[in-house]
């Protein structure tokens, strides 16, 4: 067999002039990973090797507008992202996968599974998910106010690097939880996104309520969440646990939002155990 036949597609076209960057490695049961705002599939660098070494095929999808994917203008919301993900899974002929989503990616994964249950995904994993609602409602007193997100949107229009810097300061449990190198790496991934996609995604995060979507999820669901999360409060994880019937919640006592980097060994181990 020629080596060239072993090389998998790094980019997949989901519509004319829109291609998504894909990391596709390993052999075995597929695990599909969806990144958070404003990152890319590169955020899972410290998960990929462990998953491949444990006989999984891991597929990281970078959403349109982020990382090395196309950055078209136009409406961006969870439905747009979910349709793109489905096209990727169809083109790769993926079945019986575990879908994992971090932060906004967790919210998108909930929308995907709620509207396409069983077609490609048999288990769901949520990591610091920005769900069921990232913002407070009259009957939902958790996490950020709508006005706080409006301020983030305004800052993105005015000084996007400052917004990324501000988010970086509260990404982990403490200022010293992540090394300077890791923090700079995350900033570099974030700045590679487009300003348009960052704003449109903040609007989706602000306005989307997934409480009805949760009721449509019946597949086994793993919820991993940092106790010290300043971006998606731990109260949100408890709401997910009570709203998704077949779910389990694993707290990460030492972690903030960056649980996949703050407690990497535990994170990878729990994901692999659930996937197996």
Buried (B, 14 or more C-beta within 10 A) or exposed (E): EEEEEEEEEEEBBBEEEBBBBBBBBBEEBBBBBBBBBBBBBBBBBBBBEBBBEBEBBBBBBBBBBBBBBBBBEEEBBBBBBBBBBBBBBEEBEBEEBBBBBBBBBBBBBBBBBBBBBEEBBBBBBBBBBBBBBBBBEEEBEBBBEEEEBBEBBEBBEEEBEEBBBEBBEBBBBEEEBBEEEBBEBBBEBBEBBBBBBBBBBBBBBBBBEBBEBBEEBBBBBBBBBBBBBBBBBBBBBBBBBEBBEEBEBBBBEBBBBBBBBBBBEBBBEBBBEBBE
